[in-house]
Amino acid sequence: MAARIEEDRWVVHKGSLTDGQLDDDDPFRPEDLEDKTIPRDAEPSRAGRGGDVTGAQLRAAAKQRQHSWSNAVAYATWRAEELRAGPFDMATATNGFEPNPFRWKNV
């Protein structure tokens, strides 16, 4: 798991594969992030996927390729915030905008 959206929804990463194996150079590419619902009381899954990457392999890859993992977490956090916020409405966003900073009020 990388970032919580809300309730049981998470932005997760299952590892980036190259030729069915966990990519050694960039094991956590941002384009492989997924939006998943994971119930709080769910048992850890033992079922594999494409290349059968295990949790232990993902933890080891995160330790070895910290930049790749940190980058994926940053993207996941941003994506989770976008999903929480919903669709962007420019009219609503600009409705209360005051372009003159001398008229800005401290709240």
C-alpha positions, 0 to 999 in steps of 0.5 A: 500500500502506498496512500490511503484515499478514504475508508478501505480505498488505497492507491497501491503498487504491486511492483513493476514487471519486465518480462514477467519479473520485478524490474531491477532498475525501477521496481515501482514505476508510477504508471503501475499504481492502482486504485484498490478497495482493501477491506480492513478485516481482509486476510493477506492474499497469498494469490500471486499475479502476473509474475507472482511478486511476493510481499518480501520481494517488494519490501526488499526492492523498496529497501534496495531502490529507495528512490523508486519507492519514494517516487511511487509513494509521492505519486500515490499520495498526489493521486489519492488527494486527486481522487479524494477531491473529486472533479476540479471545477474552475468556476468554484475554484475562482469564485472566491479568488481575489487577485489583489493581495492588498485586499486579502483577508487573514482568516 
